[in-house]
């Protein structure tokens, strides 16, 4: 099953995960800024100890051996494989064997957070699941002192990979130890306080990263707010998106089937829930409900946990002792069909995304090394289940051509790279690469017409538009096309040409305030 989990990622050259190309651009700066001087004109890269360094560290020894793209692909392939082994290991330790019902939990190896490209997070969660299996094994074999010693470095490693994985490990370890301590105290009057007390004592070996987190988040360079608490509508949406990929009907059917299995297990006389994992799932559900949507400026904090709540709950199901083999065989066949069908759909989906990547990345063959490139990627204001996964494709121009990319995140303390290109004037970092046909409510994205008129032409040599919304070709004035494919194009900037005037019909339903701003921009253009 672990090897099957790797199949969807074998064919694509670049794993088609939304944020991954942007991360690959950061890795290129990390690896090359000391010998490519112009990168230092555009980006700051400073090593610091933060809880978000998983692949950033792994890429250092692997890139010289395999090259950047192959090294990233190998690491990303390892993530679903490790999630699968972690889930199966936990099932083995809790149930005494891997029950057929564990197959129903395996589709979370490709959950929405991984599709979104939260790769340090996903890697840390994969490591945390395997670490929890190891935690349970050491407890089952009575090697508690060894466990206390080993989990000091294990907790630190997972925290450095990503804070979230360390948090997951802490919740799972406490809940698992709580049940063990509960069973060790037969007097029910003592259980209520002794079980949580001793469970907390045993989990102290996981606490050292707390000091690192305090040092990290208390630094004056750290930005970002925490907010949007108890957004129940969003939490319900995140849960329904646990398997979100390409086909909404299929993805929702996968979720519905998972919930149906859980209800079936509650009602069927030959199935039961493990106390260990049922309590773990309830603990994770409580954390999910209490988490805000934004933590230290990082969005989707609660969304990332939803698939793992579901996965642990499914993993808790097992056949009761004495259940007939025929029933287990039927469950195994159903679980194999469920997981195999999901992997087949994901494989086909990734193949389609890979074709899109190949078509769009052909533009980079016409882009010179070190170009000052600005990119505009088309998006819509409408909610669409399938994400284009092109939002951070500009990062591959930075990775492959050492060109400037305006899709990089720039939040001090959240990652090692920040942007410092003053000439870009508002077009320097994410989300300046996203463009739409009209102004979208509650978004920073610009309409394509505004972006083509307002970007500082003296700061950029080339413009790359990737599947943009329809726009008036007169806005290409001063831009010389060097490559086209469908609606996408690569232009060379002719800095001797005057920027086009922005027409009112190009603005769409902008509102009086935005129209006044556009009038002012046109007036400045005429004056210049």
C-alpha positions, 0 to 999 in steps of 0.5 A, spaced: 500 500 500 505 504 501 508 503 494 501 504 491 501 511 494 507 513 490 504 511 483 501 518 482 507 522 483 511 517 478 510 521 472 510 528 473 516 532 472 514 537 477 509 534 482 503 538 481 502 541 487 499 549 488 505 552 492 510 547 490 513 551 484 514 557 489 518 553 494 522 551 488 524 558 487 526 559 494 530 553 494 534 555 488 535 562 491 537 558 498 542 554 493 545 559 489 545 566 492 552 566 494 554 565 487 549 568 483 550 576 485 543 578 482 539 574 486 542 578 492 539 584 488 532 581 489 532 577 495 534 576 502 536 569 504 538 568 512 538 562 515 535 562 522 532 556 526 524 556 525 519 551 525 518 550 518 525 547 515 523 540 513 525 540 505 529 546 506 534 542 510 533 536 506 535 539 499 542 541 501 545 534 501 540 531 495 541 537 490 548 536 489 546 528 488 540 529 483 539 536 481 534 540 484 527 538 481 529 530 481 531 531 489 524 535 490 520 530 486 524 524 491 522 528 497 515 529 495 514 522 493 516 520 500 511 524 503 504 519 501 509 513 502 510 515 509 503 517 511 501 510 509 506 507 513 505 511 519 497 509 518 499 502 518 504 502 523 499 505 528 494 500 526 498 494 527 500 497 534 493 499 537 490 493 534 495 488 534 495 486 527 493 491 521 485 490 520 482 490 513 478 496 515 485 500 515 485 500 508 479 506 508 484 511 512 489 510 506 486 515 501 488 521 506 495 520 503 493 525 498 489 530 502 487 537 500 493 540 504 498 536 500 494 538 493 495 545 496 503 544 496 504 545 504 510 540 503 513 542 510 507 541 513 505 534 510 512 531 511 512 533 518 505 530 519 508 524 515 514 523 520 509 524 526 505 519 524 511 514 524 513 517 530 507 515 534 507 508 531 514 508 534 511 511 541 506 506 541 511 500 540 516 502 545 510 503 550 507 496 548 514 493 549 515 496 556 521 500 554 519 507 557 525 510 559 528 509 552 522 512 549 523 518 554 530 519 551 529 518 544 523 522 543 527 528 545 531 529 539 525 526 535 520 531 537 526 536 536 527 534 529 519 534 527 518 541 530 524 543 525 521 540 519 514 543 521 511 545 528 504 542 526 507 535 526 510 536 532 503 538 535 500 532 532 505 528 535 504 531 542 496 530 541 496 523 539 502 521 544 498 524 550 491 521 548 495 514 547 498 514 554 492 517 557 488 510 555 495 506 557 495 510 564 487 509 565 488 501 564 494 501 569 489 504 575 484 500 576 480 504 582 476 509 578 476 514 583 484 515 582 483 514 574 480 521 573 486 525 576 492 520 575 491 518 568 492 525 565 497 527 570 502 521 569 500 521 561 502 529 561 509 526 565 510 521 560 509 527 554 515 531 557 520 529 553 516 532 547 516 539 550 523 542 549 521 545 542 516 549 546 523 553 548 525 554 541 518 556 539 518 562 544 524 564 542 522 564 534 515 567 535 518 572 540 523 575 535 522 582 533 523 580 526 517 576 526 510 578 523 503 576 522 497 576 526 493 570 529 485 571 528 479 568 525 477 564 531 471 559 530 469 561 523 464 555 523 462 556 516 469 555 514 471 549 518 465 546 515 468 547 508 475 545 510 472 538 512 468 537 506 474 539 502 478 533 505 479 530 498 479 536 494 483 535 487 479 535 480 472 532 480 468 535 485 463 529 485 468 524 486 472 528 491 465 529 495 463 521 494 470 519 497 468 523 503 461 521 503 464 513 503 468 515 509 463 517 513 458 512 511 464 507 513 464 510 520 457 510 521 457 503 519 462 501 524 458 504 529 451 500 528 454 493 525 455 488 531 461 485 528 465 492 528 468 496 533 472 502 535 479 502 539 478 506 545 486 509 543 484 511 536 477 514 538 480 518 543 485 520 539 480 522 534 476 526 539 482 530 541 484 532 534 477 534 533 477 538 539 484 542 536 481 543 529 474 546 532 479 551 537 484 553 532 483 559 528 484 560 521 490 564 521 496 563 525 502 568 525 499 570 519 499 563 516 492 562 513 489 555 513 491 553 519 485 549 521 484 546 514 490 542 514 488 538 520 481 536 517 483 530 513 487 527 519 482 527 524 478 523 519 484 518 518 485 517 525 477 516 526 477 511 520 483 507 523 480 506 530 475 501 526 476 494 527 473 487 526 471 484 533 474 478 536 471 472 533 468 475 527 468 470 521 473 471 515 468 472 510 466 478 513 473 481 513 475 478 506 469 483 504 471 489 508 478 488 505 476 487 498 471 494 499 477 497 502 482 495 496 477 498 491 476 504 495 483 506 496 485 503 489 480 507 485 482 513 489 489 512 487 487 511 480 483 517 479 489 521 483 494 518 478 490 521 472 489 527 475 496 529 476 497 526 469 493 532 466 496 537 470 503 535 468 500 536 461 498 543 462 505 544 466 509 542 460 505 546 455 506 553 459 513 552 461 515 551 454 515 559 454 521 558 459 525 556 453 525 563 450 527 566 456 534 568 458 538 567 464 537 572 469 531 576 466 527 581 470 521 577 469 514 579 471 508 574 471 501 574 471 497 568 472 489 568 470 484 567 476 477 568 477 473 571 482 468 565 482 469 559 487 471 553 483 473 546 486 479 545 481 485 549 482 489 551 476 495 549 480 499 555 476 498 560 481 506 559 483 508 557 476 513 563 476 517 560 481 520 555 476 522 561 472 526 563 478 528 555 479 530 554 472 532 560 469 535 564 475 530 570 473 526 574 478 519 571 480 514 576 483 510 570 486 515 569 492 512 569 499 515 575 503 513 574 511 519 575 516 520 569 520 515 565 516 520 562 511 528 564 510 527 568 504 524 575 503 523 580 497 527 586 497 526 589 490 524 596 491 523 597 483 518 593 483 513 598 486 507 593 489 509 588 484 514 584 488 511 578 491 505 574 492 499 575 490 502 580 485 502 574 480 494 573 480 490 577 476 482 577 474 478 579 469 474 584 474 476 586 482 474 581 486 471 582 493 476 581 499 482 579 495 488 583 493 488 581 486 488 586 480 484 585 474 489 584 468 488 591 465 490 594 471 496 590 472 498 590 464 498 598 465 501 599 472 507 594 472 513 599 472 516 597 466 523 600 467 524 594 473 522 588 468 525 586 462 519 580 460 512 579 462 509 572 462 502 571 462 499 564 464 492 563 462 490 570 463 482 572 463 480 576 456 483 583 455 484 588 450 490 587 446 491 594 445 494 593 453 500 589 450 502 596 447 510 596 448 510 589 449 513 585 444 511 577 443 516 572 443 512 566 445 505 564 445 500 558 446 493 559 446 492 565 451 498 564 454 504 569 452 511 571 453 513 578 452 519 582 451 518 589 454 520 595 450 521 600 455 521 606 450 514 605 448 509 609 452 504 605 457 497 604 454 492 608 457 487 604 461 480 605 458 474 605 463 471 599 459 477 595 461 475 596 469 469 592 469 464 593 475 470 597 479 466 602 483 467 609 484 473 609 488 477 605 484 475 609 477 477 615 481 484 612 482 484 609 475 483 617 472 489 619 476 493 613 473 491 616 466 493 623 468 500 621 471 501 617 464 499 623 460 503 628 464 509 623 463 
